[in-house]
Amino acid sequence: MASPAAPANSPGRPEQAARGTGTAAPVLTASTPEEFAQWMPLLGRVGPLVGNPPALLGLAAEAGGSWPLPGGGGTGTLWELLASVAAADVAAARIFEPHLDALAILQQAGVTAPAGTAPGGSWGVFAAEGPGMRLDATLAGAGVVLSGSKPWCSLAGQLDNAVVTAHTDDGRAAFAVSLRHPGVDCEEPEWVARGLREIPSGTVHFDQVPAVPVGGTGWYHSRPGFAWGGMGVAACWLGGAVGAAREFRHGLQAGADAGRQPDQLALAALGEADRVITAALQYLARTASRLDDGTLATGAGQSTWSEAQRVRGTVAAAVERVLHLVGTNRGPGPLAFDEPYAKRMADLALYVRQHHGHRDDAQLGNLVLAGDCQW
């Protein structure tokens, strides 16, 4: 199949406006357009900033002052916002999500304005571990200091603050830390990936850096909010898939407008993409509603983490399928010559790899075997 022509702007298709600038219609799961209208002015500012991480970090910090956090009655709206950012630009969502997650973590721990951190600044969340690397938290006088190395720290050199997990005498705990402290050294990573090129992840070295405890030992991974944050990432993945599917649909519409009607294979791919995306959006909406009304994972033996694994696995499978359907139908031309499309596909393919595929399914299977399921 020949590569579809670029879509023409149409007043009847608002999400087509300013194609290539990152502007997109919202991705709604439960809100009406009227209910969501209050969020559109800030979302509309994402597009012109695509590819500019410092500016997007500033916009994320601004969003943190008004966007809802998970578990407070507005979870569905939060996930719609994250999905809408990803539909505009996947990498932008990769900037917004950890900032908002860090604010949620601090709120859940009851930590406000951690000493030493930049008020109103940008935040990241660094909780990965790597072979041969270790970050330790030790007592120093009346406080705590961090020393060691932390891998997979996205945009660390451009962030103001971070929530970081570190090893303590009796386990692992989370800490709030300023990344502007002189004891922080952010490596310049050799990022060879074609996806998320403006958001490289590298190693950060800490040398006696003061930190503020965020929850106690074991709190970070055991709190329900850990699962909530994982589902927020899934909302970003799904928003990216919506953006890819929209471009596919727009191309078919533009071709039809020019007299080139899509064949049955293209229509079948579009129909399947619609089924897959709609099912995942409905699943997110239902999960967000149950999270906010307190009915999520309340049955005997049920856990919030199993719910997160179901959501993440379902969305990851949907994203992989949409990437396949869109990629095989649009062919190599747009990947080679359409920069916004090629960027979206590469960004999303890398981002969704945060789901660990069969290993995450095996973890879920272990929970199900222990009775953590609804069937």
Sequence and secondary structure as in RCSB ss.txt:
>XXXX:A:sequence
MASPAAPANSPGRPEQAARGTGTAAPVLTASTPEEFAQWMPLLGRVGPLVGNPPALLGLAAEAGGSWPLPGGGGT
GTLWELLASVAAADVAAARIFEPHLDALAILQQAGVTAPAGTAPGGSWGVFAAEGPGMRLDATLAGAGVVLSGSK
PWCSLAGQLDNAVVTAHTDDGRAAFAVSLRHPGVDCEEPEWVARGLREIPSGTVHFDQVPAVPVGGTGWYHSRPG
FAWGGMGVAACWLGGAVGAAREFRHGLQAGADAGRQPDQLALAALGEADRVITAALQYLARTASRLDDGTLATGA
GQSTWSEAQRVRGTVAAAVERVLHLVGTNRGPGPLAFDEPYAKRMADLALYVRQHHGHRDDAQLGNLVLAGDCQW
>XXXX:A:secstr
         BTTBGGGTTTTTT      SS  HHHHGGGHHHHTTTGGGTT HHHHHHHHHHHTTTS  TTTT H
HHHHHHHHHHHHH HHHHHHHHHHHHHHHHHHHHT  S TTS TT  EEEE    TT  EEEEEETTEEEEEEEE
EEEETGGG SEEEEEEEETTEEEEEEEETTSTTEEE       SSSTTS EEEEEEEEEEEEEES TTHHHHSHH
HHHHHHHHHHHHHHHHHHHHHHHHHHHHHHHHTT    HHHHHHHHHHHHHHHHHHHHHHHHHHHHHHT TT ST
T  HHHHHHHHHHHHHHHHHHHHHHHHHHH HHHHHH HHHHHHHHHHHHHGGGS THHHHHHHHHHHHTT S  
